[in-house]
Amino acid sequence: MTARRARIYDAFALLTAIVVISLDQWTKSLVVAHLGPPDLGPQVWLIRPYLSLYYIRNQGAAFSMFDSNGPVLIALIAVAVIVIVYLYLRMFNTGSLLYKLIFGMIIGGASGNLIDRFTHGSVVDFIWFQIPQIGFNFAIFNLADASISVGVVLLFITLLFASVRSKGETQETQQPVAEKTLLQPVQPQEQDAQS
């Protein structure tokens, strides 16, 4: 891959991150303006009884995990950011456009939630998915959480298929060589030729 193409892919990754951050912050501002106060405002049904909007403030990480601002949460967020940056830098000049867009989604989602945490001390969550027939209530989340989750799933699937494809290509390149040796005629040995 040329350096110019790699920089274009990086620009698309940056654009993806900016779009995710912008949509995330815009939707959160709408929720704060129209569905407040947190935990007491109205529940707006999108698909009754499965999907609704309900405004809460999340002190923890994504999907309300580790519900505190303690050192464990800060350490986990720091480790996650270091891993994301490390993986991105490893493919800085070689990664495909798909990889760059996926990392743009993850970085954009993480940045959207970090903006909330630094400006308000907590994260605005408002998307609530539930299946009342089986008593399932998913943790309330936001677009940043969704972008991170979709990005991580896509990254896992892409890496899995890349691994399977490279393994298949390796077998294809080895197979003709093996077939060639099997199909070559047997050369008579010197003793056979002399007799």
N, C-alpha and C positions, 0 to 999 in steps of 0.2 A: 504494500500500500504506500502511495506517495505521501509525503509530509503535508502537501496541500489538501489532499482528500481527508487525511486524519484531522486537520484543523477544521475542515467543513463539518465533519462528523461531531467534533467537539462543540462547534457552534450550535448544531442541532440539539445536542445534549443540554447545553446551557439554555437554549430557547425552551426546551421541554421543562426544565426545572423552573424557569421564570413563569411559564404558563400555569404549572401546578401551584406555585406559591401564590400567584395572582388570584386564581380561582378559589384556592383555599381561604385566603384572607378576605376576599370579597364575600364568599358565602358565610364566613364567620361573622363579619360585620353586619350582614343582613339578619342573621340569627340573633345577635346581641340586641339589635335595634327593634326587632319585631316579636321575639319569642321570650323575652326576659320577664321577670328575673330568673336566674338559673335555679333549677329544681322546683320552681313554683309556677312557671309560665305555662301556656297552653300546649297541648300535644296536638300537632297537625298531622292528620292521616293522609298519606300518599296512596297506599294500597292497604285498605282496612282488611283484616286486623294484623297485617304482616309488617308493613313498613310505615314509619312515621318520623316526624321531626320533633325532637324534645331537647331543649337546651339544658346542658349541665356544664359544670366546670370540673375538669379533670386535673387532679394534683399529681397523678402518676404518669406512667409512660403510655405508649399506644394501647388502646382498648382498655384503659384504666388499670393496667397491670402495675404492681408495685406502687400502691396508692399513697405516695409520700414524696417529699422533696429531699429525702435523706441521701447519705453518701452512697448507698447501694445503687439507687436509681441514677445518680450522676455518674458513677463508675460504669454502669451498663451503657448509658448513652455515649460516654467517651469511647468505650471499647467499640461500640457499633460504628461510630463516626470514623475511628481509625481504620477499621476493617474495610469500610466502604471506600475511603480515600486510597488505601493500599491496593484494593482490587482495581480501582479506576486507573491508578498510576501504572499498574502492571500492563494494562492494555492501552496505554495512552497513545502510542503510535501504531498499534496493530489491530485494535478492536473494530468490529464491524459496526455499521450504523445501528443495527438492532441492539447490540450491547450498550452503545452510547445512549440510546433513547431510554433503555431500561434503567441505566444508572441515573439519567436525568430525572426519571420518575421518582426513584428512591431518594435522591439528594433533594429534589424539590419538596417531597413530602416531609422529610426530616427537617428541612429548613423552615417550612410552614409552621410546624409544631414548636420549633425552637424560638421562632419569632414570638409566638404566644407566650411561651414560658419566660422569655426575657422581658417582654413588655408588660405582662399581666401576672406573672407568677404561676399561672395555670393555663390549661389548654381548653379551648371551646370545643365541646363535642355535641353533636346534635342528630346524628343519623341512628335510628333505633330499629333494628331488625328483630322480629320475634315470630315464633310459630306457636300460638297459644294451644293448639290441639295436643301438642306433646310437651307443653310447659317449657319451651326453649326461648330464652331471652339472651340474645347476643349483646355483648358490651356496646354501649353507645359510642360511636366513633365519628370521625370527620373525613373530609376529602383527603387530607394529608395522610391519615392512617390508611385509607383505601389505596392511595397512590403507592405508599410504601409496600403494602401487602401484595398488590398486583405486580409491582416491580420485582419483589423477591420471588414470587411464584414464577413469573416469566423468566427470571434469571435462572432459577433452578431447572425449569423445563428446557431452556435453551442450552444450558451446560450439559444436561442429560443427553439431549439429542445430538449435540456436538460430539460427545464422548462415544455414543453409539455409532455415529456416522464415521468418525475417525477409525474406530475399531473395524468397521465394515470395509473401509477403504484399505486398511492395512492387510486384511484377509484377501481382498481382491488382488492386491499387488503381489502377494505371496503365492496365490493359487496358480496363476499362469506359469510361474517358474517351476512349481512342483509338477504341473501337467507336462511342461516341456521336458523335464528329466524323465518322466515316466514314458513319454511317447518316443523318445529318441531310440533308434535301432541299436541293438547290442552289437558292439564291435567285437569281432573275433579276436581272441587272445593270440599271442605269438605262437604258442604251441599248436593251436588249432590250425593256424595258417600254414605251418611247416608240414603238418601231417597230411 
